[in-house]
Amino acid sequence: MNPAPVATDDRLLVWREEFPTLAGTLHFISHSLGAMPRGAEASLLEYARIWRTRSIRAWDEAWYEFPTVAGNLIGAILGADPGTISMHPNVTSAQAVALSAMEWKAPRNKLVCTAEDFPSVMYLYEGLERHGVEVVRVPARDGHRIDENDIVAAIDERTAVVAISHVLFRTAQILDLAPILARARAAGALALIDAYQSVGTVPVDVKALDVDMLCGGSVKWLCGGPGASYLYVSPRIAPSRKPAFTGWMGHQEPFDFEARMQWHDGARRFWNGTPAVPAIFAARSGYEIVGQVGVPAIREKSLRQTARMLAWADEYGFPVISPRGPEQRGGTVVIDVPHADVVCDALLATDVMLDFRPGVGLRLAPHFYTRDDEVDEVMKRVRNEVKKAGG
């Protein structure tokens, strides 16, 4: 292979200095854990200072409104209106809140998902089956590939919710949401999109999609760390939603301590108990940076660098599991090398950050802070470890 020269005019590299982890690692794990911004540490120190100096006053002075502030930062990335994002500790909780607002009355008691959605939410759907929900799991075709036509065919007038991933976690396949959402609307079903593997690296515009509900989290491309996920509910349907999975923070006046629920008029109606304030503080810096860089610019660079990785994979004879077409490829390259688990452990031991998933192999992902020479280096290190492992 004769790769293109490394980029010398990559304007996104000005953000590298905001991520201290990059100084000592080859960081190709942003699909699983984004690099920590130095601002996250400062935000956690700010949280601790407020707790130490302001005590109970911290709620009125900062903490109570902070989930809304963070939600609006995410909303700006999603093209959502202010006040339409609620914060949650993880996507499973966010989806549980959204799905608890459904009636699930037969004959409209069907939930359509795919066999390639993330297991955590699949376990949630499995639990709903005990309460009379009929879960239809659209199977994958060859190589864990989901065909959008199969999802469309599974949606009918008995479908209450279509709950699918935008980008599949194993293969980084981007699903074309347009025909799926159109069919859901025509059938009178709501759509709940898991955008965890897309937001921050693939442009998502909730208004352009006219999506009913969308969730995701901060751990991956948003570089926000664990414990801060989000739920968008369209203003078209939000006022009619009454989640059963709720709590005092979802009340219109929580500090009135009323015995009966009166749901908040805005996004706070989807809160439940006390929010995870430290995690949201930690996540703020990542949201701000991604918002300033801009996801279209991130996507342009991602496509260039993942194409470079695919070329190296072909050079080394590694089978590629992720899609090759740019319109179908998320931010991750998946290669099925021999002894992938052993190779992964060996690379992690030398500060190469990547991961392994059974059935598909190694997952590697550049992000906006990645240099071209790092792309070349990580692929060479993979090749060397495969040789050592006997591949």
N, C-alpha and C positions, 0 to 999 in steps of 0.2 A: 504493500500500500504506500502511496505517496500522499500523505494528508496535506490539506491546505495549510498554509502558514498560520501560526497562532495569531489570534487577533491582537493588534497593538493599540487599537482605538476603542476598546470595549469600555464604554462610559459607565456601565453598571459596576465595574470593579472599584469605583470610588467608595462603594459601600462596604468593601471588605474589612476595612479597619474597624467597623462597628461590630465585628464578630470575632472575638478573641480565640475561639476554638479553632479557627482556620489556620492559625499560626503553627499549630503542631500536628495537624491531621490532614489526611485527604478525605474531605467530608462529602460522601456520596450517599447520604442517608436521609436527605430532606423529605423524602416520601414517607418516612417513619418518624424522624425527629429532626426538625430544623435546627440549624446552628443557633446558639444562644446569643442574642444581641447584648452588648455590654449594658445597654439601658435597662435590661431586665433585672440585673443585680441592683442597679440604682433604684429602680421602682420598688423592689422588695425592701430595700433599706428605708425608703420613704414610708412604706406601709408600716414597718416596725417603729419608725420614729413617731408616726401619727398615733399608733396604738400606745406607745410609751408615754407620750406627752399629752395626748388629748383624751385618752380613756374613753368613757361612754360617749363623750361629745363627738368622737370620730364619726359616729353614724350620721349625725346631722350635717357635719362639716365636710365629709368626703365619702365615706363608705357607701352610704345609702344610694347615692346617685351614680356611683362609679360603674356599676354594670350597664347602666343606660349609656354612659359616655363611651364605654368600650364597645357596646353594641352599635353605636352610631359610627364608630371607626370602621367596623366590619361592614356596616351598611353602605358606607361610601365605596368600599371595594366591590360590593355586589350590585351597586346601582339602586339600592333600596332607599326608601324615604326614611328620614330620622324617626326614631320611635317605633320601628317595626321589627327590631331584633331583640330577643330575650337571651340571656346568658344562662348556661347550664354547665354542670361539671363534666359531662361527656355526651357523646352523640346518642348513646343508648337512652340516657335520661331525657334528652331533648325529644327523641322520637316517642318515648313512652308518654311524655306530656301531650304531644300532638295526637297520638293515637287514642289516648284516653278521652279525647273530646268527641270521638266517633260513637254513634249509637250501636252499630253492628247488629242491626235487626234484620233477620231473614225476611225476604230473600236477598237483600243487599248487605251481605256479611262477608264479602270476599276481599282478600288482600292479595294483590299480585306483586311478586318480587322475582328475583332470579337466584339461581343456584350459585352465582358468583358474587353475591353481595357479602359484605363483611360478616363473619360469624356472630359477632356480638349482637347485631340487630336481628339476625336470623334466630338467635335464641329467644329474643324478645317476641318475635312473631310466633315461635313455637309455643311460648307461654300463652299467647292470645288464643291459640287453638282450644285450650281448656275452657275458654269462655265463649265458645261457639263461633269463633272466627274461622273461616275456611281459607287456608293459606295455599296459594298456588305458586309453586317455585318453577319458573321457566328454566328448563335445563340448558346447559351449555352445549354447543356443537363441538367440533374438533378443536383441540388445544385451548380449552377453557373459553372459547369465543362465544359471546352472546350475540344472537341475531335480533336486531330491533323488531323485525317482522314477527318473530315468535312472541315478543312481549305484546305487540299490538293485537295479535290473534288471541291472546289469553284474556284480554279485557272485554268484558261484556256488561250488560245492564245489571248484573248482580254484583259488580265490582264496586266496593266502597272506596278503596284506596289503592293506588299504584305506588309502591314504595321501592325505589330502585336507586342504584348508585349511578352517578354521572360518569366517573372514571372507576374502572374495576381495580381492586387493590392488588390482585395477583398479577395481572398482565398489563395494566396501564391502558387498557382499551377504553377509548372515549365512546360512550353511547350517544347516538344522535337523538336528543330528547324531543325534537319537534314532532315527529309522527306519533310518538308515545303520548305526549301531552295532548295532542289534538284528539287522539282516540279516547283518552281518558275524559276530556271535556265532553265529547260527543256522547259518551256512555253515562254521563252524570257522575263520574267518579272524581275524587280528589287525588292529587299527586303530591307525594312526599319524596323529595330528592335528597340523597346523601351525597353532598359535594365535598366531602372531606379530602378526597384525592385530587380535586381540581382547583378549588379556590386558593389563589396565591400563585398558581402556575399556569392555569388555563382560564381565560376570561369567562366570567359568569355574570350575566345581567338578568336579575330576577324580573325586571319589568319587560324586557324584550322577550323573555321566555314566557311571561305571564304565568309563572309557576304558582301553585297554591301554597306550598310549604317547602322549605329547603333548610337543611342543617349541615353542620360541619364543625370543625374544631381547630385548635391552635397548634397542636403538637407538630404538625408537618410543615407544609409550605408557608404558613403564616409565621413560623419561628416564634411561637408564643408559649411553648411548653405545655405540660399537662394541666388538666383541671379547669380549662376555659373553653367551652364549646358554645354553639349558638344555634338558635332556631329563628328563621324568618317565617312569618305568616302573612300572607297577602292581606292588605286592608280590605279586599273584597270579601273575605270570609272571616277575618279575625273577630269582628263583633259578635258573630254567631257561635264562636267556639267557647265551650265551657268544660275545661279539662277536669276529669275526675282525679288525675294525679296533680294535686294542687297543694296549696299551703297558705300560711298567713300573709306571705309577701305578695300573693296574687290578689289579695283583697284591695278594694278601692281605698280603704282607710285602715291599714293593718294595725295601727296603734290605737284604734277604737276597741280592739279586742272583742268584736262582735261574735256571737255564737253561730251565726249563719253567714255563708259566703255571699259577698257582693263583688263580682269580678271587676278588676280594674279595667278602665276603658281602653288603655293602650297595651303595649307589649308586656307590661308587668302582669297582665292577666295570666301569662304563661310561666311566671315564676312559681315556685312552691315554697320551700323553706328558706332559711338564711343563705344568702349567696356566698360562694367561695371567693371572698374578697382577695386574699393573697394571690391566688392563681390569676385572677383578672388583672391585678396590678402587674404581675410578672409578664402577662401577655401583651400589655399595651404597647411596648416598644416595637415588637414585631409587627403589629397592625399598622403602626405609624410608618414604619420603614417601607413595608410592602405598598401601602397607599401612596407614598411619595415616589417610589420607583415606578409604580404603575404595572399592572398585570399584562397589558399588551406588550410592553417592552420585555418583561420577564418571559413571556411566551415566545417572542421572536428569538431570544437568545437560547431558550430551552430547545427549540426545534433545531437550531443550528448545532448545538453541542450534542444532543442526542443522536442526530444524524452522523456526527463524527464518531460517536461510540458504536453505532451500528456498522459503520465502515470498518472499524477495528475488529469488531466481532466477526465479520465476514473474513477479514484477513487471517484471523486466528482459527477459523473454522468452528466458531461457537454457534450452536443453534439459537436463534432469536425467538423468544416467546411473545414479546410485546409487538404491537402492530408496527409495520414499517411506514405506512402512509401517514403523513403529518396530520391529516384531518382526523385520524383515528388514534393517534398516539398521545398519551398524556406525558407527564414529565419524567417518567421512569423507563429505563431500559432493563429488560429481563432476559437473562441468558441462561440456558440450561447446560451448564458445564458438568463434566464428570466429577463426582465427589464434591458436590456443591457445598454441603454442610461442612466438610473438612476444610475446603478452600476458604469459606467464609470465616471460620474460627481462626485460621492462620492469618488472614488479612486483618481481622480485628485486633489480633495480638500485636500487629505492627502499626497500629493507629490508622488503618484504612477503614473508614466508616461505611459499611454497607450491610445488607442482611440477606437471609436465605428463606425461601418459602417452599415447603414440600410440594412436589409436583411441577414446579416451574423453574426452580433454581435460584440464581443470584439476582437481586434487585439493586440497581445502582441509579443514582439520580444526581445530575448537576443542578445547580440553582443559580440565581442571578449573581451570586458572589464567587462562582467557580471560574478558574482560569482555564484556557484551552490546553495549556501544557499539563494541567492536572488531569484533564480528560485522557490525554495520551498516557500519562504515567499510571493512572489507575488501571487502564486496560492492559498495560504491559505487566503490571503486578498480578493481575488476575491470571494472565497467561503463564507467568512463572510459577504461581502456586498450583495451577492445574497440572503442570508438568511434574512438580514435586509430589503431588498426590497420586501420580501414576496415570493421569489422563492424557 
